[in-house]
Amino acid sequence: MTSFMLTSLLLLGACLPAKPLEDLAIINTRGVDIAEDSSDQIETTIIAYQFDAESQEITTTLSGLGHTIKGAREDANAEAGFSLSPGQIRLELYGKEVAQKGILQYLSSAVRDARVSETMLIAIANTSAKEILTKGQDELSLNIGQYLHNLIEKEIEEDSFPDIYLHEFTHLEADIGYDPVAPIIDLVENKPKISGIALFKGDKYVDEVSLLEGYLVNLMQKTTRSTPLEISVPIKPFLPYIDKNRGKADNDDDDLYINVNIEKGKSKTKLKDFKNLHFDTTINLKLNLLETSDLLSVENEHVADLLEKEIANEFTKQYTNLLAKLQEAGTDPFGLGAIYRAKKMDSSLTDEEWREKFPDAIVDFHVNVKLTNYGGIQ
């Protein structure tokens, strides 16, 4: 925290008029909600670092109402004994209701403010941003904004879901044939947790998917590395190779849960039939097998081959189901529209045209899995 505060001070010195340190509070996190008593106003919940030597609290929480982000900040400023600076906002959290109505106007405000970093993270609250930030701050001993920032950035670094920094989100939102996503934050026993991935249709939150499906989306967008994942496959093909004393009933519906590290995941999508919107996607996964829910000997080469086959089948099924969900929601985070647009003779494609075409798109998924480390696994 100390290094962050020092960095903040150095940066502030270059962009703000000189003010006594004790008169400043640096906004670290901002929540945005529809105001409870006025649907045409927003309420912002501000988490800021303050430098008042007489206060024992480093973090302060304020709220303000307004028709704009700046107006709400000025309203919060009116009840504070210091000046609020937006120069170090690292996370903007949108309440579910405001996200469903659209967040472009608030993003545009952040983009136009030269003091706001392009690496500001974006997330969606499963309830209201105010509830997540206030209850979360009460539960945690550290700054809730810094906690959420670290939580999200860790998942991004592990390639668990796509980048959702300000510049990435606004770029995809504006790109024809691509839609952005963002992590969903929920409270579990009043402690914030990433519970899923929000799907956007343009700038509007329209549906959600699981964290596993968030990884599938990311894999369609980029090469992933060192991603921890837990998946399940049917246990029946593996029963002859599992310890008979495993203590579970041998029924056909039972699953074998597999914990892996995806050392490298790579995908390539081609449009093989322009007229019929028929795409072909090849996905290559190199996995390090870490643990299974049942004692399974993978030293037998046949068992390793069987695992690779079943994992590939599971990923293929997951992708097929996810595509159907995306088409029903009318959102394209796979970027199929961008591939289609690139193949058009005149390269022109409107957002409305692709929205009409996308539900008819067909994708053949071909998944290849290679286990790189296995043996006697438990």
C-alpha positions, 0 to 999 in steps of 0.5 A: 500500500505504501508504494502505491501511495507514493506512486500516487503522490508522484503522479499527482504532483505532475497533474494537479495544482499544488495543494496541502497534502492533508487537503487531498483524497485520492479516489481509488475506486468508484461505484456507479448506480441508478439513484434509489429515489430518482431514476434520472440520477446516478449515485456514486460510491467513492473509496479514496485514500485520505492524508489527514494526519489527525485521522486514524483511517487511511481510507474514506468512503463517500457518496454523491448524487448527480446527473453526471459522473462529475456532478456526483463527484462534486456532490460528494465533495460538498460533504468532505473536508478535502478535495477529491482527485480522480487521478488514481481510479483503478477500478470502476464498479457498475451496479447491475441496474445501471449496467443493463441500461448501458455504461457508454456515457460513463466510460466516455467521461472516463476516456475524456478525463486525462487524469484517468488511466486507460488501465482502469479496470471495469467490473459489474456488481451482481447487486448494487455497486454501493452494497459491494463496496460498503459491505465489503469494506466493513468486512475487510481490513484493507482498502476494498478497492485495492482488494478488488483490483488485485482479485481481478488483475490476478485472474487477468494475469492467469488468462482466466478471462479477457482483459477488461481495462478501460481501453480494451473495453471501449475498443471492443464496444466500438468495434463492429463484430465484437462485444466486450465482457466484464467480471461480475462481483458478488458478496459471499458472506459479505466478502466480495468474490468474482462469481461469473462473467457479464456479457455485453451487447454493445455497452449494455449488460444482457446476460452472464456466463460461468468463469469456465465459459469466460476462459473459453471466450478468452481462448477465442480472442488470444493465446493463453498461458498458465491458466488453472482450471477444473473441468469434469468428464464422464467417469464411466470410461475410467472405472477400470482404472480407478481404485475400487475403494474410492468410496463412490457408487459406480453409476453412469451419471457420476463425473470425474473432476480434473484439475489442470494447468493449461500451459498453452491454449491457442485457437484459430477461426476461419470463415469457410463458407461466407454465404452460409456463415459457416466458421471453422475453429481449431483449438489446441490445448497443452495441459499439465494434469495436477489432480483428479477427484478419484485415484486414477493411474495415468501411467498406462498410455491408453488412459492418457489417450482416453483422458485427452479424448474425453477432455477434448469432447468436454471442451467441444460440448462447452463451446457448442453450448456457449455459442448457442447461449451467445446467439440467444443473447445476441452478443458476440465476444468470440469476434465472429463478426470481425472475421466475417467483416474482414472477408467482405469485398468492401469490408463494410458491415454495420452493427445492425447487420451483424446482429441480424446475421449472428444467430444464423452463424455455424461454428465447427469446433475441433479441439486437440488436447495434449497432456504434458505431465501425468502419472499416479494422480490423486 
